[in-house]
Amino acid sequence: MNAHRKLIIIALILATLAGSRLSSAQAAPHATITVQSAADDGTVNAANCPGANCRLRDAIAYAAAGDTITFSGDYTITLASQLTIEKDLTIDGAGHTVAINGNHAVRVFYVNSGYTFNLQNLTVTGGNCGDACGGGGLYNSAGSTVNVVNSTFSDNINPDPSFGGGLYNESGTLNVTSSIFSNNSASYAGGGIFNWSGTLNVTNSTFFSNSVPIDNIVPNRYGGGINTYNGTTTVKNSTFSSNSAVAAGGLYVNSGTVTVQNSTFSGNQADIGGGLYTDYGAITVTNSTFTGNSATGAGGIGNNSGAITVTNSTITGNSGSIVGGGIINNDGIVTVTNSIIAAQTAGTDCVGAIISQGYNIESATTCGFNQTGDQQNVANGSLNLQVLANNGILPHPFTHALGVGSVAIDKIPNGVNGCVAGVSIDERGAVRAGGGTHGGALCDIGAYEVSDQGPNTVTLRDLTAAANTPSSITGVMGAAFASLTMLSALLIGRRVKAKVRP
C-alpha cells in the first residue's frame, strides 16, 4: 500500500468518525425543557413539548435521562394525579415562584427505584397519598436518591394510617439542603419526614409546625418534625421549631444512627421528649441548643435504651410538667461534655444516670456533674443566659448568648475536651478561644462562645411579622420563620414500629 492510498484511508476513517459524532450530537436529547402551561388533567402528551402547550406532566414524559425541566413564569400547578419519576431528572423553578399542588387529593411526586431526582427552588404543597401509605408530598423508593434544594414542603397531609406527611424515604438516600418543611402532618409518624432504613442528610434547613396528631384509636404517634427508623441521619445547621407529636416533637429516632450538629430545637411539644426522643438509637449532639421545648417528661431530650453523647451544647428553658425538664435517661447511656443543662422552666435538669466528661454546668445536682471543671448548684443569674436570638449571621440557628460575667465563660483549657484555640467553633461557626475578641483565652461551656462574630443580633420579638411569610421563602428567612410561636397541644402515647405500602 503506497503513501497516497494510506492517506486516503486515514481521511475516510476520520470523516466517518466525524460524521458519527455529528449524528450523535444531532440526536442528543434536549438538555432543558421549559414548562409553559400550568394546566393538568392527569393525561400525558409528550408531543406538547417543546411549545406553548408544554405542561409539567408532558415535560416529564418528554425529557430524557439527565435532562432539566424549568418554567417560563410563575405557576401554581394543581395536579389531577401524582407525578411519577422514572428517570434521572431535575425540576428547577429558579427565577420564578412555582408551586406544585396536590389539592389535598393526590400525592405530588412518586420516585421509582434506582433513579436520581433533583427538586430545586419549588414549593410542594397540598399532597395527600390516601389511606395506608407514605409521603403526601413525595415518596422516594428504595435505591433512589432525592436531592431537595432551596425548596418548601408545606401543608402536605396523610390520613390514617400513614407516615411521612411531607416526604417518605424508603431505604433510599434523601438530601435536604436550604429548605423548609412546614405545617405537614402524618397520622402515624414523621409529620415532616419519615426515613425508613435510608440515609437522610439535612443541612441549613427548617422544620416548623409539623405534627403527628393524637386520636383515641391509635396512640402511637412519634416524630413531629422527623421520624427516622433504623437508618443513618445527619442534621447540620438546622432548626426544629413548634413541631408536635406524642413523643419527640422535633426528632424521633427508632434505632439507627443520628448526628446532630450546630442545630437548634425550640418550642417543640410532646408527651415525652419534647425536642428529641430515641428508642435504642445512637445519637451524637454537638454544638446545639435545646430550649423552650415541653413535655410531660423529658422536655428537652428523652432516651430509652439508646446511647446519646452531648458535647458543647446548651439545654435550657425546657419544661417537664411531671418529671425531667432537661434530659431523661431510661436504661440507656447518656454522656455529657462541655455542656450546659440548667435553668429549666419546669422539672429537674436530669433524671437517670448521666456520665460527665467534665466542664458541665447544672442548676442543682440531679445530673451528677462532679468531674473536672463541672459546676453544680449554679444560679440562673450567675449563668446569665440571654434570650434566644440570632447571635450571628442568618441562616445560622438561634442561640442563647452568654451574658457578661457568666460562669460559663473561659472555663475549658486549650487542648482539653476538644478545645483547640482558634480552631474549634461554636454553634454559629464563631471561633472558640481565638484570643482577644475571638473567644478569649479559653473555651466557653455550652453551644455559644463569647466573641465579636455576632454583630447582627435579632430577637424573636423582632421576627414576629414573619408568621405571615409565604411558605415558598427559604434560605435566610428559614431560621426566622422557624422560630415563631409554639404549639399548645400536649399529647400522650407510645412508640410505633411499622412499615406501609407506597
C-alpha positions in Angstrom: 0.0 0.0 0.0 1.6 3.3 -1.1 1.6 6.5 0.9 -1.2 8.1 -1.2 -3.6 5.2 -0.5 -2.7 5.3 3.2 -3.6 9.0 3.3 -7.0 8.3 1.6 -7.9 5.5 4.1 -6.9 7.7 7.1 -9.0 10.6 5.7 -12.0 8.2 5.2 -11.7 6.9 8.8 -11.6 10.5 10.2 -14.6 11.5 8.1 -16.6 8.5 9.3 -15.7 9.3 13.0 -16.6 13.0 12.5 -19.9 12.0 10.9 -20.7 9.7 13.8 -20.0 12.4 16.3 -22.2 14.9 14.3 -25.0 12.4 14.2 -24.8 11.7 17.9 -24.8 15.5 18.6 -27.9 15.9 16.3 -29.7 13.0 18.1 -28.7 14.2 21.6 -31.7 14.8 23.9 -32.8 18.2 24.8 -30.8 19.4 27.9 -33.6 21.7 29.1 -37.3 21.5 28.7 -39.4 24.6 29.6 -42.9 24.2 31.1 -45.1 26.9 29.5 -48.6 25.9 30.9 -49.9 25.4 34.4 -52.7 23.1 33.2 -53.0 19.5 34.4 -55.8 17.0 33.7 -53.9 13.8 34.5 -53.3 12.9 30.9 -49.8 12.9 29.2 -48.9 14.2 25.8 -45.2 14.4 25.3 -45.8 15.9 21.8 -46.8 19.2 23.5 -43.1 19.8 24.3 -41.4 22.0 23.4 -44.1 24.6 22.9 -46.7 26.8 24.4 -48.8 23.8 25.5 -46.0 22.0 27.3 -47.3 21.1 30.8 -45.2 19.7 33.6 -46.6 16.2 33.2 -45.8 16.4 29.4 -42.3 17.7 30.1 -41.5 14.8 32.5 -42.6 12.3 29.7 -40.7 14.2 27.0 -37.4 14.5 29.0 -34.5 12.1 28.5 -32.5 10.8 31.4 -30.4 13.6 32.9 -32.5 16.5 31.5 -33.6 19.6 33.4 -37.2 20.9 33.5 -37.6 24.7 34.0 -40.5 27.1 33.9 -41.3 30.1 31.8 -43.2 32.0 34.5 -44.8 31.9 38.0 -47.1 28.9 38.2 -49.3 27.1 40.6 -49.9 23.7 39.1 -52.8 21.8 40.6 -52.5 18.1 39.9 -55.2 15.6 38.9 -53.0 12.7 39.8 -49.5 12.1 41.2 -46.3 12.8 39.1 -44.2 9.7 38.7 -40.4 10.0 38.2 -38.9 7.1 36.3 -35.6 8.5 35.1 -32.8 10.7 36.3 -34.3 14.2 36.3 -34.0 17.7 37.6 -37.0 20.0 38.1 -35.9 23.6 38.8 -38.1 26.6 39.5 -35.2 29.1 39.7 -36.2 32.6 38.7 -39.9 32.0 39.3 -42.4 31.2 42.1 -43.6 27.7 41.3 -45.9 25.6 43.4 -46.9 22.0 42.7 -50.2 21.4 44.5 -51.8 18.0 45.2 -55.0 19.8 46.2 -55.2 17.5 49.3 -56.4 14.9 46.9 -53.3 13.2 45.4 -49.6 12.7 46.3 -47.4 15.2 44.4 -44.3 13.1 43.5 -43.5 9.4 43.4 -39.9 8.5 42.6 -39.4 4.9 41.4 -36.5 2.7 42.3 -33.0 3.3 41.0 -33.1 7.0 39.9 -31.7 10.4 41.0 -34.3 13.2 41.3 -33.3 16.8 41.9 -36.0 19.1 43.2 -34.9 22.7 43.3 -36.5 26.1 44.0 -40.0 24.8 44.2 -42.9 24.5 46.7 -44.6 21.1 47.1 -47.9 21.6 48.8 -51.3 20.0 49.3 -50.1 16.5 48.9 -52.2 13.6 50.2 -51.3 10.0 49.3 -54.5 8.5 50.7 -55.0 5.7 53.2 -52.3 3.3 54.4 -49.5 5.0 52.5 -46.5 7.2 52.9 -45.3 10.6 51.6 -48.0 13.1 50.9 -45.6 15.4 49.2 -43.0 12.9 47.9 -42.3 9.2 48.1 -38.7 8.1 47.5 -38.4 4.4 46.6 -35.6 2.1 47.7 -32.3 2.6 45.8 -33.2 6.1 44.6 -31.6 9.4 45.5 -33.7 12.6 46.0 -32.0 16.0 46.4 -34.2 18.7 47.8 -32.6 22.1 47.4 -33.9 25.6 48.3 -37.5 24.3 48.3 -40.5 24.2 50.6 -42.8 21.3 51.6 -45.9 22.7 53.2 -49.4 21.7 54.1 -49.0 18.1 52.9 -51.2 15.6 54.8 -51.7 11.9 55.2 -54.8 10.3 56.8 -54.9 7.1 58.8 -52.7 5.1 58.7 -49.8 6.8 57.1 -46.2 8.0 57.5 -44.2 11.0 56.3 -46.7 13.8 55.7 -44.2 15.8 53.8 -41.8 13.1 52.5 -41.3 9.4 52.9 -37.8 8.0 52.3 -37.9 4.2 52.0 -34.3 2.8 52.1 -33.2 5.4 49.6 -31.0 8.5 50.0 -32.5 11.8 50.8 -30.5 15.1 50.9 -32.4 18.2 52.1 -30.5 21.5 51.8 -31.6 25.1 52.5 -35.2 24.1 52.6 -38.3 24.4 54.7 -40.8 21.7 55.9 -43.8 23.5 57.5 -47.3 22.5 58.5 -47.1 19.0 57.2 -48.9 16.2 59.1 -48.9 12.4 59.2 -51.3 10.3 61.1 -48.7 7.8 62.4 -45.2 9.1 62.3 -42.9 11.7 60.7 -45.0 14.8 60.2 -42.3 16.4 58.1 -40.2 13.4 57.0 -40.3 9.7 57.7 -37.0 7.9 57.0 -37.3 4.1 56.8 -33.9 2.4 56.9 -32.5 5.0 54.5 -29.8 7.7 54.5 -31.1 11.2 55.4 -28.9 14.3 55.3 -30.5 17.7 56.4 -28.4 20.9 56.1 -29.3 24.6 56.6 -33.0 23.7 56.8 -36.0 24.5 58.9 -38.8 22.2 60.3 -41.6 24.3 61.6 -45.1 23.4 62.9 -45.1 19.8 61.5 -47.2 17.4 63.5 -48.3 13.8 64.2 -51.7 14.3 65.9 -53.1 12.0 68.5 -56.5 10.3 68.5 -58.3 7.7 70.6 -57.8 4.9 68.1 -54.1 4.8 67.5 -51.9 6.4 70.3 -48.6 5.6 68.6 -47.6 9.0 67.1 -43.9 9.8 67.0 -41.7 12.4 65.4 -43.5 15.7 64.6 -40.6 17.0 62.5 -38.7 13.9 61.5 -39.1 10.2 62.4 -36.1 8.0 61.4 -36.2 4.2 61.8 -33.1 2.1 61.6 -31.3 4.4 59.1 -28.5 6.9 59.2 -29.5 10.6 59.7 -27.3 13.7 59.8 -28.7 17.1 60.8 -26.5 20.2 60.4 -27.1 23.9 60.9 -30.8 23.4 61.0 -33.8 24.5 63.2 -36.7 22.4 64.6 -39.4 24.7 66.0 -43.0 24.3 67.1 -43.3 20.7 65.9 -45.5 18.3 67.9 -46.2 14.6 68.4 -46.9 12.0 71.1 -43.1 11.5 71.5 -40.3 13.6 70.1 -42.0 16.8 68.9 -38.8 17.6 66.9 -36.9 14.4 66.1 -37.6 10.8 66.9 -35.0 8.0 66.4 -36.1 4.4 66.5 -32.8 2.5 66.3 -30.2 3.7 63.7 -27.5 6.3 64.0 -28.1 10.1 64.1 -25.7 13.0 64.2 -27.0 16.5 65.2 -24.6 19.4 64.7 -24.9 23.2 65.0 -28.7 23.0 65.3 -31.5 24.4 67.5 -34.6 22.7 68.8 -37.0 25.2 70.2 -40.7 25.3 71.2 -41.4 21.7 70.2 -44.0 19.7 72.2 -44.7 16.1 73.0 -45.8 13.8 75.8 -42.2 12.6 76.2 -39.1 14.1 74.6 -40.3 17.5 73.5 -37.2 18.2 71.4 -35.7 14.7 70.7 -36.5 11.2 71.8 -34.9 7.8 71.0 -35.7 4.2 71.4 -32.4 2.2 71.0 -30.8 4.8 68.8 -27.2 6.0 68.8 -27.2 9.8 68.8 -24.4 12.4 68.8 -25.3 16.0 69.6 -22.6 18.7 69.2 -22.8 22.5 69.3 -26.5 22.5 69.5 -29.3 24.2 71.6 -32.5 22.7 73.1 -34.7 25.4 74.5 -38.3 26.1 75.2 -39.4 22.5 74.4 -42.1 20.9 76.6 -43.4 17.5 77.5 -44.9 15.6 80.4 -41.4 14.1 80.8 -38.1 14.9 79.2 -38.9 18.4 77.9 -35.5 18.6 76.1 -34.2 15.1 75.3 -35.5 11.6 76.2 -33.5 8.4 75.9 -34.9 4.8 76.2 -32.2 2.1 75.9 -30.2 4.2 73.5 -26.8 5.9 73.6 -26.6 9.7 73.5 -23.5 11.8 73.5 -23.9 15.6 74.2 -20.9 17.9 73.6 -20.6 21.7 73.6 -24.4 22.1 73.8 -27.0 24.1 75.8 -30.1 22.5 77.2 -32.1 25.2 79.0 -35.6 26.6 79.5 -37.3 23.3 78.7 -40.4 22.0 80.6 -41.1 18.6 82.0 -44.5 19.1 83.6 -44.2 15.9 85.7 -40.5 15.0 85.5 -37.3 15.8 83.7 -37.2 19.2 82.2 -33.8 18.7 80.6 -32.9 15.1 79.9 -34.4 11.8 81.0 -32.3 8.6 80.6 -34.1 5.3 81.0 -31.9 2.2 80.8 -29.5 3.7 78.3 -26.2 5.7 78.2 -26.0 9.5 78.2 -22.6 11.1 78.2 -22.2 14.9 78.5 -19.1 17.1 77.9 -18.6 20.9 77.9 -22.3 21.5 78.1 -25.0 23.5 80.0 -28.0 21.6 81.3 -29.6 24.2 83.6 -32.4 26.7 84.2 -35.3 24.6 83.0 -38.7 26.2 83.4 -40.3 23.1 84.9 -38.8 19.7 86.1 -35.3 18.9 87.1 -32.3 19.2 84.8 -31.7 15.4 84.6 -33.4 12.1 85.5 -31.5 8.9 85.4 -27.8 8.2 85.2 -25.7 10.7 83.4 -21.9 10.3 82.7 -19.9 13.5 82.9 -16.7 14.0 80.9 -16.1 17.3 82.7 -16.7 21.1 82.2 -20.5 20.9 82.5 -23.0 23.1 84.4 -26.3 22.3 86.1 -28.7 24.2 88.3 -28.8 21.7 91.1 -27.2 18.2 91.5 -29.7 15.9 89.5 -27.2 15.4 86.7 -24.4 14.3 89.0 -21.8 16.6 87.4 -18.8 16.1 89.7 -15.9 15.7 87.3 -13.1 18.2 86.5 -14.4 21.6 85.6 -18.1 20.7 86.5 -20.3 23.2 88.2 -23.3 22.4 90.3 -26.0 24.5 92.0 -25.4 27.3 89.6 -28.0 30.1 90.0 -29.7 31.5 86.8 -28.2 34.9 87.5 -24.7 33.5 87.6 -25.2 31.6 84.4 -26.7 34.7 82.8 -28.1 33.2 79.6 -29.5 35.7 77.2 -32.8 35.5 75.2 -32.8 33.1 72.3 -31.7 35.2 69.3 -29.8 35.4 66.1 -26.4 36.0 67.6 -24.7 35.6 64.2 -25.4 35.9 60.6 -28.6 34.2 59.4 -29.3 31.4 58.4 -27.4 30.1 61.4 -29.8 28.8 64.1 -30.7 31.0 67.0 -28.6 30.6 70.2 -28.5 31.7 73.9 -25.6 34.2 74.2 -23.7 34.2 77.5 -24.1 37.5 79.3 -21.4 39.5 81.0 -19.9 37.6 83.9 -21.4 34.3 83.0 -19.8 31.4 84.9 -19.7 29.5 81.6 -17.1 31.9 80.0 -13.5 30.9 79.6 -13.6 27.7 81.5 -12.2 24.9 79.3 -8.3 25.0 78.8 -6.8 24.8 75.4 -6.1 21.2 74.5 -8.7 19.8 76.9 -12.0 18.1 75.9 -11.6 19.1 72.3 -10.9 22.8 72.9 -8.4 23.8 70.3 -7.6 27.5 70.4 -8.5 29.4 67.2 -9.8 26.1 65.6 -12.8 24.9 67.5 -16.1 26.6 66.6 -19.4 27.2 68.4 -22.9 26.6 67.0 -22.8 29.8 64.9 -19.4 28.9 63.5 -17.6 31.5 65.7 -14.1 30.6 66.7 -13.5 29.4 70.2 -10.6 30.6 72.3 -9.1 32.6 69.4 -7.8 35.3 71.8 -8.9 38.8 72.4 -12.4 39.4 71.0 -12.4 36.0 69.3 -13.4 33.8 72.2 -10.8 34.8 74.8 -8.0 32.6 76.0 -10.2 29.6 77.0 -13.2 27.8 75.5 -16.7 28.6 76.9 -19.1 26.0 78.1 -22.2 25.3 76.0 -23.2 26.0 72.4 -22.2 29.7 72.4 -18.7 31.2 72.5 -18.4 34.9 73.5 -16.7 36.7 70.6 -17.2 39.6 68.3 -18.5 37.4 65.5 -22.2 38.1 66.1 -22.8 41.8 65.4 -26.3 41.4 63.9 -28.4 40.2 66.8 -32.1 39.7 66.1 -34.5 38.5 68.7 -37.7 36.5 68.2 -39.7 39.6 69.0 -38.2 41.3 66.0 -39.3 38.5 63.8 -43.0 38.2 64.8 -44.1 39.5 61.5 -42.5 36.5 59.8 -45.6 34.5 60.8 -47.2 35.6 57.6 -44.2 34.8 55.4 -45.1 32.8 52.3 -44.1 29.1 52.6 -42.1 29.3 49.4 -39.5 31.6 51.1 -36.4 29.7 52.1 -32.8 30.3 53.0 -32.2 33.3 55.1 -35.8 33.6 56.3 -35.9 30.0 57.1 -34.4 30.3 60.6 -36.6 33.3 61.4 -39.7 31.6 60.1 -38.9 28.5 62.3 -38.5 30.5 65.5 -42.1 31.7 65.9 -44.8 30.8 68.3 -45.1 27.4 69.9 -47.9 24.9 69.5 -50.0 24.3 72.6 -51.3 20.7 72.4 -49.8 18.2 74.9 -50.0 14.7 73.6 -49.8 11.2 75.1 -49.0 7.8 73.7 -46.4 5.1 72.9 -43.7 4.1 70.4 -44.5 2.9 66.8 -42.7 0.5 64.6 -44.4 -0.1 61.3 -44.0 -0.2 57.5 -46.5 0.9 55.0 -47.2 0.4 51.3 -46.3 3.2 48.9 
